[in-house]
């Protein structure tokens, strides 16, 4: 019986994590910490984002579109700290996982909302009906925003795994 409860609670946590991701993609700025905070630990990923079209996605909207939830759900909110399509637009709102001790625990960070985006994540916004000239080609376009763990973050993660439990 105890084993079932643990599995159920993890399942509920993962389901909540999926809901949190959907809320983040809808632009729930209250639960977002902002790309600059992510960039404190992930400078290479932050630099890749800053150089991408995602960073200025909200700026591409006119004033009326910038107030329209149908536009901001993909182009991101105009709020200063979370403007554009930034880290949490794809990885989920960071209010619960943006702490170093949480990020060092791969399972915990995913349970509380961190998502590992894939093509399906991109296709929440890059749809066949989105206003664009060319069809969305995930394999070609991923190269423009590709990022992973910075070398220092990777070393910290490896060290955390190697440290004996206290």
N, C-alpha and C positions, 0 to 999 in steps of 0.2 A: 504493500500500500504506500509506504513512504516513497519508494522509487517512482511510482506513478505521479505523485504530487510534484516531485522535482521536475519530471519531464513536462508535466502540465504547466508549471510555473515558467519554465524556459520557453515553452511554446507560446504562452501568453506574452512573455517579454518580447519575443521575436515578432509576434503579431503587432504589438504596440510599436515596435521599432519601424515596421512597415508603414503604420499609420503616421508616425512622426515624419517619415520621409515624404509622404504624400502632402502633409501639412506644410513642410518646408518648401516643396516645389510650388505650392500655392502662394508662397510669399509671407508666411507667418513670421514677421520680423521680431515679434516678442520673444521667440525661442531661438533666435539666431545670435551668434556672438560676433560674426563678421570675419571677412577674409583676412584682415590685418592680424587678428588674434591667431588664426590658423597659421599665418605666415611667421609668427614668432618661433614656432617649432619646425615648420616646413617651408623654409625660405625658397628652395628651388621650385616647389609646387606653386608657391605664391607668385614667384617671378613668371612662371609659365602662364598662370592665370592672368596676371597683370598685362601680359603681352598679347593675350587672346581677345577675340571679338566678344567673348562672354563678359569681360570686365566692363565693356561699354554698352552692353545690350540695352540697358534702360535708357541710356542717353540717345539711342537711335529712335526713340519714340517722340512724337510731338506732345505738346502739353495735354491735349485731350486723351491721347492714347496712354500717357503716363498715369492717368487717373482711372483707366478702364481695367478692371480685374481680368477681363478676357485677354488683355495684352500683358499685364504685369505678372500673371501667373507663370509666364515663360520668360519674359524679359526682366523679371525681378522687380522688387520694390525700388522706389527712389530714395528711401531712407539712407542717410549719409553713411552709416557704418555697414550696411548690408545691401548697397545698391548693386544693380546688375545681376547677372547670373554668376554667383560666386560659389565658393566651396560647398556651402550648405545647401545650395540649390540641388546639388547632385548627391552629396554625402549625408544629407539630413541635418536638421537644426542641431547645433552643437551645445545647447544649454546644459545637457546632461553628460556629454562625452568629452567636452573640450578641456578637461582637467588632465594633467600629465599622468597621474596615477591611473586614471581610467583608460587613457589611450595606450598605456603600456600593457593592458590586459585585453588581448584580442577578443575574447569571448564577452567580457563585460561591456566593452565599448560598443559591440554590435547589439547586445541586449538593450542598452539604453538609447540606441538610436543611430549609431554610425552605420552607414550603408556603403557597401562596395559597389559602386555603379557599374553598369554594363550597357550594352546597346539598348536594352529595353528601357533603362533609365533615360537615355538620350531621347528615345522615341516618345517620351511623355510630351516633349515640346516639338521635337523635329518630326512632325507628322506629314502625311501626304497633303493635308489641307493648309499647312502653315504657309504663309506668303513667302515664297522663295522662287528663284528662277530655276535652280537645279534641284533634282531630287536628293534627299539626304543619303549620303554614302558613308556609313559609320567607319568602315575600314580606311577610307581615305582621310576623313576628317579627324579621326582620333589622334593622328600624328600631330595636329596643331595644338592639342591640349594635353597630350600624353604627359603624365607625371606619376611619380611613385614616391617612396620614402626617400628623403634626403639621406646622404651617407651618414651624417651624425645621428639622425633619427633611427636609421637602420642599426647603427652601432649600439645606441641606447636600448633598442628593443632586444638585440642579441644579448647584451649585458644583463638585462632584466631577466631573461630566460635562464641565464647561466648562474645567477645569484642563488645561493641556497635559501630555502624557506626558513623564516625566523620564527 
